[in-house]
């Protein structure tokens, strides 16, 4: 199959005031974004110990980094106030939300949006699970069971049973049909390791990893597609996507400088130890540290957090965060599209490094959308 057009997604808002969340979503739709993606968090990736006005002016306007509306409720309202844009989670998990609840929530959103919702799901992040007393053991196995349960409930009108290790269903039923008969919400999985990639090919409708270079993307996409073929699924029916933080500016040197600002560098504590080892150094928070599962920002005081952030090399940030001018970024997206990418979610964080660039960065984002869509013609 030949190369497909690339769609562009933007972040959905979850921070007060709520009216601004809806207005931003409507503006994104008007600007031509194809999708909006809502994280499902209790906690942000920045320690509140560094969220102070002397370190970031954002703290003058938002008192705490860990302020989030509920994702499902927010998507329901946004879905009722938009017309065409796709809405997805980036991503939820089946530990805080029971698989049956996820199945019902996304069917409900499917009706509210008239078929415009995607269940973006992963194995979970430690910060949203461990501090709240939930069991985070064997998350990949839990995710696989959850995917099977969601499919089971969606595809059977009558009562079903499921005898799993983590969940057991007995005479369970979910009779709600999708908005369009037979067309259930697509499930996109945030997968990186071999097992999760195979799971995506076997059970999902889309692949939504975080940023990676084109060659690695192509290699991992092939694992997904091979897994689909192995269970007689159409590999080309699985949408290859990607989620990434983005720094955008008309000046390439300004982009480079922004990568060294505090809040942008701090996001790289979420990266795995392997990302640091590729550049000849160790993760600032320890050997074998895996940020998405191990990093709990509320457990790091100001001095410890700043010391860790200051140890993050510039090259690690350059690799971990997509950055550049609109032309640069269009070329980067094109290189990924050559490896199979069909949908990219761009999370603009430029203004967290320099608040004066908030308006200009979003204007450049709109320009980038036009360039990418134009290249699709």
C-alpha positions in Angstrom: 0.0 0.0 0.0 1.3 3.5 -0.9 1.9 6.3 1.5 -1.3 7.8 3.1 -2.0 11.5 3.9 -0.8 12.6 7.3 -3.3 13.9 9.9 -2.4 16.4 12.6 -3.6 16.3 16.2 -3.3 18.9 19.0 -3.7 18.6 22.8 -7.1 18.9 24.4 -7.3 21.2 27.4 -7.9 20.0 30.9 -7.0 23.1 32.9 -9.5 25.8 34.2 -11.4 27.8 33.1 -13.6 25.4 31.4 -15.0 27.8 28.9 -11.5 28.3 27.6 -11.2 24.5 27.1 -14.2 24.5 24.9 -13.3 27.7 23.0 -9.8 26.3 22.3 -11.2 23.1 21.0 -13.5 24.9 18.7 -10.6 27.1 17.5 -8.5 24.1 16.8 -11.3 22.6 14.7 -11.6 25.9 12.7 -7.8 25.9 12.2 -7.9 22.5 10.5 -6.5 20.2 13.1 -7.8 16.7 12.5 -7.9 15.6 16.2 -7.7 16.6 19.8 -6.0 14.4 22.4 -6.7 14.5 26.1 -4.2 13.1 28.7 -5.8 11.2 31.6 -3.9 12.4 34.7 -4.1 13.0 38.4 -0.6 14.4 38.4 1.6 16.4 36.0 5.2 15.6 35.1 6.6 18.6 36.9 7.3 18.6 40.6 5.4 21.3 42.4 8.6 22.0 44.3 9.9 23.8 41.1 6.6 25.3 40.1 7.3 28.7 41.6 7.3 32.2 40.1 11.0 32.6 40.5 11.6 29.6 38.3 8.6 29.8 35.9 6.3 32.7 35.2 3.5 30.2 34.5 3.2 29.7 38.3 1.8 33.3 38.5 -1.2 32.2 36.4 -1.6 28.5 37.4 -0.8 27.9 41.1 0.0 24.2 40.8 1.1 21.9 38.0 -1.2 19.1 39.1 -4.5 20.7 38.1 -6.7 18.6 35.7 -10.3 18.2 34.9 -11.6 14.6 34.5 -10.8 13.5 31.0 -14.0 11.7 30.1 -16.3 14.4 31.3 -14.3 17.0 29.5 -14.3 15.0 26.2 -18.1 14.7 26.5 -18.6 18.4 26.7 -16.1 19.2 24.0 -17.6 16.5 21.8 -21.0 18.1 22.1 -19.6 21.5 21.2 -17.6 20.5 18.1 -18.7 19.1 14.8 -16.0 17.2 12.9 -12.7 16.9 14.9 -11.8 13.5 16.3 -11.3 13.3 20.1 -9.0 10.8 21.7 -7.3 10.0 25.0 -3.5 10.1 25.0 -3.7 7.9 26.9 -5.8 6.3 29.6 -5.3 2.9 31.2 -7.3 0.0 32.7 -6.1 0.3 36.3 -7.9 3.4 37.5 -10.7 2.7 35.0 -12.1 -0.9 35.0 -12.2 -2.3 31.4 -16.0 -2.5 31.6 -16.2 1.1 32.6 -13.9 2.1 29.7 -16.1 0.1 27.3 -19.2 2.0 28.5 -17.5 5.4 28.7 -16.2 5.2 25.1 -19.5 3.9 23.7 -21.2 6.9 25.4 -18.6 9.3 24.0 -19.1 7.6 20.6 -22.8 8.6 20.7 -22.1 12.2 22.0 -19.5 12.8 19.3 -21.5 10.9 16.6 -18.6 8.5 15.9 -15.6 10.8 16.5 -13.9 9.2 19.5 -10.7 7.1 19.8 -9.8 5.0 22.9 -6.1 5.7 23.3 -4.9 3.4 26.0 -1.6 2.2 27.5 -0.2 0.2 30.3 -0.2 3.2 32.7 2.1 5.6 34.3 3.4 5.3 37.8 2.6 8.8 38.9 -1.2 8.2 38.3 -1.3 4.9 40.0 1.3 4.2 42.8 0.5 7.3 44.9 -3.2 6.4 44.9 -2.8 2.9 46.4 -3.5 1.0 43.2 -1.7 -2.1 42.1 0.8 -1.4 39.3 2.2 -4.9 38.9 2.4 -6.5 35.5 0.8 -3.6 33.7 1.3 -5.0 30.2 -0.5 -8.2 31.1 -3.4 -6.2 32.7 -3.6 -4.2 29.5 -3.9 -7.3 27.3 -6.7 -8.6 29.5 -8.5 -5.3 29.4 -8.4 -5.1 25.6 -9.9 -8.5 25.4 -12.6 -7.7 27.9 -13.5 -4.4 26.1 -13.8 -6.3 22.8 -15.8 -9.1 24.4 -18.3 -6.6 25.9 -18.7 -4.6 22.7 -19.1 -7.5 20.4 -21.7 -9.6 22.4 -25.2 -8.4 23.1 -25.9 -11.1 25.7 -24.2 -11.9 29.0 -20.5 -13.0 28.8 -18.0 -14.6 31.0 -14.2 -14.0 31.2 -11.9 -15.9 33.5 -8.7 -13.8 33.6 -5.9 -13.3 36.1 -6.8 -9.7 36.9 -10.5 -9.6 36.1 -13.3 -12.1 36.1 -16.6 -11.6 34.5 -19.7 -13.7 35.1 -22.9 -13.0 33.3 -21.7 -9.5 32.4 -23.6 -7.6 29.8 -23.2 -4.3 27.9 -26.1 -3.9 25.4 -25.3 -0.4 24.3 -24.6 -0.4 20.6 -22.2 2.0 18.9 -23.5 5.2 17.3 -22.9 3.7 13.8 -24.1 0.1 13.8 -21.2 -2.3 13.9 -18.6 0.5 14.1 -17.0 0.5 17.5 -14.6 3.3 18.6 -11.1 2.6 17.4 -8.6 1.4 20.0 -5.1 2.9 19.7 -2.3 1.5 22.0 0.7 3.4 23.3 3.3 0.7 22.7 7.1 0.7 22.7 8.5 -2.7 23.7 8.2 -5.9 21.7 5.4 -7.4 23.7 3.3 -4.3 23.6 4.0 -3.9 19.9 2.8 -7.4 19.2 -0.3 -6.8 21.4 -1.1 -3.7 19.2 -0.9 -5.8 16.1 -3.1 -8.5 17.5 -5.8 -6.4 19.3 -5.7 -2.7 18.4 -6.8 -0.5 15.6 -4.0 2.0 15.9 -0.5 2.5 17.3 0.3 5.7 19.4 3.9 5.6 20.6 5.8 8.7 21.9 8.5 10.3 19.7 11.1 8.3 18.0 13.4 8.7 15.0 12.1 7.5 11.5 14.2 4.4 11.3 13.2 3.1 14.7 9.6 4.0 13.9 9.7 2.0 10.7 11.2 -1.0 12.5 8.7 -1.0 15.3 5.8 -0.5 12.9 6.9 -3.6 11.1 6.6 -5.6 14.3 3.1 -4.3 14.7 2.2 -5.3 11.2 3.8 -8.7 11.4 1.8 -9.4 14.6 -1.4 -8.5 12.8 -0.6 -10.8 9.9 0.1 -13.6 12.3 -3.5 -13.5 13.6 -5.0 -13.0 10.1 -5.7 -9.3 10.6 -5.2 -6.7 7.9 -1.9 -4.8 8.9 -2.9 -1.8 6.8 -6.1 -1.4 8.8 -4.0 -0.4 11.9 -3.4 3.4 11.9 0.3 4.2 12.6 0.4 7.4 14.7 2.8 9.2 17.1 2.6 11.6 20.0 5.3 14.2 20.7 6.1 17.3 22.6 6.9 20.1 20.2 9.1 23.3 20.4 8.5 25.5 17.3 10.0 28.9 16.3 10.9 30.7 13.2 14.5 30.9 14.4 16.4 27.6 14.7 18.8 29.0 17.3 15.8 30.1 19.4 14.5 26.5 19.3 17.9 25.2 20.5 17.9 27.7 23.4 14.4 26.8 24.4 15.4 23.1 24.8 17.7 24.2 27.7 15.0 25.9 29.7 13.9 24.4 33.0 10.4 23.1 32.3 11.2 21.7 28.9 14.4 19.9 30.1 12.4 18.6 33.1 10.1 16.6 30.8 13.0 14.5 29.8 13.1 12.9 33.3 10.2 10.9 31.8 12.5 9.2 29.4 13.9 5.7 30.0 17.5 5.1 31.0 18.3 3.9 27.5 17.7 7.4 26.1 20.5 8.7 28.2 22.8 5.7 27.6 22.6 6.4 23.9 24.5 9.7 24.7 27.0 8.1 27.0 25.4 9.1 30.3 23.1 7.7 33.0 19.6 8.8 33.9 19.8 11.5 36.6 17.3 9.6 38.8 19.2 6.3 38.7 20.4 3.3 36.7 17.6 1.4 34.9 15.2 4.2 35.7 12.1 4.1 33.5 10.5 7.5 33.7 6.9 6.7 32.7 6.6 4.0 35.3 9.1 5.1 38.0 8.9 8.9 38.1 6.6 10.3 40.7 7.2 14.1 40.7 5.5 14.8 44.1 8.3 12.8 45.7 11.1 15.2 44.7 12.0 18.3 46.6 13.2 21.4 45.0 17.0 20.8 45.4 16.8 17.2 44.3 14.6 18.0 41.3 16.8 20.9 40.1 19.9 18.8 40.5 18.4 16.0 38.4 17.2 18.5 35.7 20.6 20.1 35.5 22.2 16.7 34.7 20.1 16.3 31.5 22.4 16.7 28.5 21.3 19.0 25.6 21.5 16.1 23.2 19.0 14.0 25.2 16.5 16.9 25.0 17.1 17.3 21.3 16.4 13.6 20.7 13.4 13.5 23.1 11.5 16.6 21.9 10.6 17.4 18.4 11.7 20.9 17.5 12.4 23.3 14.7 10.9 25.8 12.3 7.7 25.0 10.4 9.8 24.0 7.4 12.1 21.8 9.6 9.1 20.1 11.2 7.3 19.5 8.0 10.4 17.7 6.7 10.6 15.7 9.9 7.0 14.7 9.6 7.6 13.8 6.0 10.5 11.5 6.9 8.2 9.7 9.4 5.5 9.5 6.8 7.9 7.7 4.5 8.2 5.0 7.2 4.4 4.7 7.5 3.2 7.5 9.8 -0.4 8.5 9.2 -1.3 10.6 12.2 0.9 12.8 14.5 -0.1 14.5 17.7 1.9 17.7 18.3 1.9 18.9 22.0 3.2 22.5 21.8 5.3 23.3 24.9 7.2 26.2 23.4 5.7 28.8 25.8 6.8 26.8 28.8 10.3 27.9 27.9 9.3 31.4 27.0 5.8 32.7 27.7 6.3 35.6 25.3 6.2 32.9 22.5 2.7 31.6 23.4 0.8 33.4 20.6 3.6 33.1 18.0 4.1 29.3 18.6 0.4 28.6 18.2 0.3 30.7 15.0 3.3 28.7 13.7 1.5 25.5 14.6 -1.5 26.5 12.5 1.0 27.2 9.7 2.5 23.8 10.1 -0.9 22.1 9.8 -1.5 23.9 6.5 1.9 22.8 5.2 1.4 19.2 6.1 -2.1 19.1 4.7 -0.9 20.9 1.6 1.8 18.2 1.1 -0.9 15.6 1.3 -2.5 17.0 -1.9 
